Amino acid sequence: MGPGNQSFVRMFILQRFTDDPWLQAALFGFFFTLLVVALMGNGLIIMVIHCSSNLHTPMYFFLVNLALMDVVCISTVLPKVLQSLVAENTISFCGCLTQMFVFTWVLGSELLLFSAMAYDRYLAICWPLHYGTLTSSRVCVALAAFAWSMGALNSLVLTCLVLPLSFCGSHLITHFFCEIPSVLLLSCSPTFVNDVMTIIADMFLTGLNFLLTMTSYSFIIASILRIQSAKGKQRAFSTCSSHLVVVTLYYSTALYTYVRPALGSAGILDKAVSVLYTTVTPSLNPLIYTLRNKEFKVSLKKLLFSHK
């Protein structure tokens, strides 16, 4: 490539967290631990649900899909982060686009899946007599397929809009992975269309799904408050409290990152928030969903001790 305007870029440079060798070693240990915990935890959820016939219900079907999305998310981001801490911190243009597409795909799909999970809990608590009919296997598969496919379509559109852009000057991405807002900052081409489409996608995927999820939970809470016995209230709330914790953590970080005036800025706080929803949340999800779930813990014990 010659100097000046470089329309075809072969390589991007990812910004390191730090150049201090001791901090790099500490961060490597931290992120490697998160990767192992996320892969093992989500893998365990998938295995236990698959092997336990009593867990073959809509709630656990959606939980398997969430676990798969978490595995894909953390596997897309963390290996490159670990590499940048001990070796080169460059990423090819094709690698950057791939990481951008897969991450955006999973992010959008999880937001849609959260709405489906909230709808499932709404039907289970507010319409228990009709729950089996309204959440048939065909309906559950259709909702999950819709989440995966719409997330993929959204990601494909946003990623393809990056292809015609020209990149000039510095190729340093001020972030630890290829995220659309950070990559757009490096373009010397107009990014108006990209910015508008990103905002529209945010309004639909983040805003609308957040509204749908909160609407479902407002009906759920109202229904729980009408239950007379304290034990009944506790049992009903325990079935959806884990999902509510995950949704709150995920949406609070995603909303901060994508719906903010300074589009694409990646300061220290922005990076910390990004670490939360790209690495910490996928690692915590297995713990949040299983620690208070008696049904899952019983199935896990049966699975473990049946082979002894």
N, C-alpha and C positions, 0 to 999 in steps of 0.2 A: 504494500500500500504506500502510496506517495504521500507527501505532506499536504496540508490544507484540508479541504473538505473530503472526508472519507465516508462514502456512502455505504461501503461494505466493510463491516467490522468482523474480524475473525475471533477476537478474544475480548473478554471483559475481566476486570480486576475487582474482586470482592474485598470490601474493607474489613480488615481484621478488627477484632474486639480490642486487642492490645498488642504491643510489641515487646512487652515484658515477658521474658522466658518463664518466670515463676508463675505469673498470672495465666500464661498460655497453658502451662501444665495443669493448673488448677481447673481452668475452664474445660480443658480436654477431659479431665476426669469427671467433671460435672455433667457435660453433655453426653459422654459415653455411658454414664450411669443412667441418665434419662432415656437414652436409646434402648438400653437393655431392659429397663423396667417397662417401657412402653411396649416393646415387642413381646416380652414374656407375659405381661399382664393382659394385653389384648388377645394374644394367642391363647392364653388360658381361658379367657371368656368364651372365645369361639369354640374351643375344644369341649369345654364343659357343657355348653348349650347344645352343641351338636350331638354329644353322647348321652344327654339326659332327656328322655322323652317327655318328662313332666315340664320341661322348660320350652317345649315347642309351642309357644304361644306368641301372639302378635308383639307383646312388649319385648320379649327376648329376641324375636326375629329382627326388630329394629335395632336392638342393642348389638347384635352381630354385625349389622351393616355399619353402625357407628364405630365398632372396633376395627373393622376393615378399613374404614376411612382414616382412622387415627394411625393405623399402621402405614398406610400409603403416605399420609402427610409427613410423619416424622422420618420415614425412609427417604423421602424426597429432599428434605432440608438438612437433616443432621449429618449424614455422611460427608457432604461437601464442607460443612462447618468444621468437622473434625479434621478433614484434610487441610483446610486453610490454617488450622492452628499448629500443625506440625510440618507442613510442606508448602507447596505453592498455593497461592490464594487466587489463582486465575480460573476462569470457566469459559469454555468455548461458546460462541454465539448460539450454536445448535443446542448445546447443553443448557444454556441460559433459557432459551425458549422452551425447552422441554420441562425444566424445573418450574418455569413460570406457568406453563399450561397445566401441569399436574397439580401444582399447589392451588391454583385458582379453581380448578375443577373440584378438588376435594373441599375447599373452603365453601364454595357455593352449594355443593351437595350436602354438606353437614348442616348448613342453615335450613335447607329444605327438609332434611330429615328431622331436625328438631321440631319443625311444625307438625310433621307426621306423628312423631312421638307424643307431642302435646295433645294432638287430636285423639290418639289412642287412649291416653290417660283420661281425657274428657269423656269419651264414650264409656270407659270402664267404670268411672265413678258416677257420672250423671245419668247414664242410660244402661245400667247393669243388666237389665232383663233383655235388652236388644243387642248387647255387646257381641255375642257370638255371631249374630247375623250380619251386623254392620262391619265387622272386622274379619271377614272370611279370608282364607289364604290368598284368594285371587285379588282381593282389595289390597292386602298387605304387600303383595308382590308388585302390584301396579303402583302403589305409593312409593315404594323403594326404587323401582325402575324410573319413575318420574324424577325422583331426587337425583339419581346418578346421571340420567340423560340430560336434564335441564342444566345441571352443573357443568357437564361436558360441553353443551352447546354454548353456554355463556362464556366459558373459558376459551373455546375455539374462536369465537368472534373477537374477544379482546386480544388474544394472542396473535391472530391473523392481522389485526390492525397495527401491530408493531412491525410486521415484516417490511412494509414499504418505507419505513422511516430511515432517515440518514443519521449516522452517528459521527460526530467530529469532536476534535479536541480530546479531553480526558476520557478514558474508558473506565474510570474508577466508579463502581457502583457503591454509593455510600450506605451500604447495607450488607448484612452477612449472607444474603441469598437473593436470587433474582425475583423481585416482586415488581409488578407492573408499574406502580407509581415511581419507584426508584429508577427503573430503567428509562422511563419517559423523560426524566430529568436530563439524561445524556443526549437526547435527540436534538439535532440542529434543524430538524424539519418541524413544521407546525404540528402540534399535538392536540388541537382543539377537538377534533372528532374523537380521539382517544379519551380525552378528559370527559367529554359529554357522555360517551358510551359507558365509561367507568362509573360516572355518577348515576346514570340510569340503572345500571346493574346493581349498584349499591342500594338505590332506593327500592328496587324490586326484591332483591335477595335478602338484604339486611333489614331495611325498614319494614317492608310488607310482612316478611316472615316473623320479625320481632313482634309486630302488631298481632298477627294470627296466634303466635305462641302465648302472648300475654292475655289475649282474649280467652283462649282455652283455659288458662290458669285462673282467670277471674271467675269463670263459671265453676271450675273445680273447687276453688276456695269457698265460694258461696255455698256449694253443695255440701262440702265438709262441715261448714259451720251449722248447717241444719241438722246434722246427725246428733242424736240425743246423747248417746253414751260416749264417755271420754275414750274408752278403748276402741270404739268404732272410728272416732275421729283420728286417733293415732294410727290405726291400721290403714285408713284411707290416705292419710297424708304421707305415710312412709312409702307408699307405692309411687309417689311422684316427687318427693323431696329431692332425691338424688338427681333426677333429670333437671329440676329447677335450679339446683346449685351449678350444674354443668352449663346450662343455658345462660345463667347470669354471668358466670366467669367468661364464657366464650363471647357473648354479645358485647359485654363491656369493653373487652380488648379489641374486638373486631370493629366496633363502632368508632373507637378512638382512632384506630389506624386508618380506616377508609373514609370516614365521614368527618373530615377536619379541614379547615380552611387552607392550611399549608400542605397542599397535595404533594406527596412524595418526600417531604423532609424526613430525615432519619437521624435525629439526634439521639443522645444517650437514652432519654425517656422512651422515645419511639422504639429503639432497639429492645429495651427492657420489656415493653408491652408486646412486641413481636415475638420475643422469646417465650412469653406466657402462652400465646395461642398456637404457636408452631411446635413447641417442644414440651412445655410443662403440662398444659392441658391434656394432650394425648397420653401423657404418663400418669396423670392423676385420675383420668376417667375410670380405669379399671378399679382403683381403690374406692372412688366415690360410689360407684354402682354396686360394689360387692360387699363392702364392710357392713352396711346396714340392711343387706338383703338376705334374710334368713333362708328363703327358698333356694337361692343360689348357693349359699354356704352349705346347706344340707346336701345338695346335689354334688358339690365339690368333694365333701367328705366321703360320700358313697363311692364316687369315682376313684378316689385315692385309695381307700381301704378295701375296695373290692378286688384289687390286684395283689393284695397281701395274703 
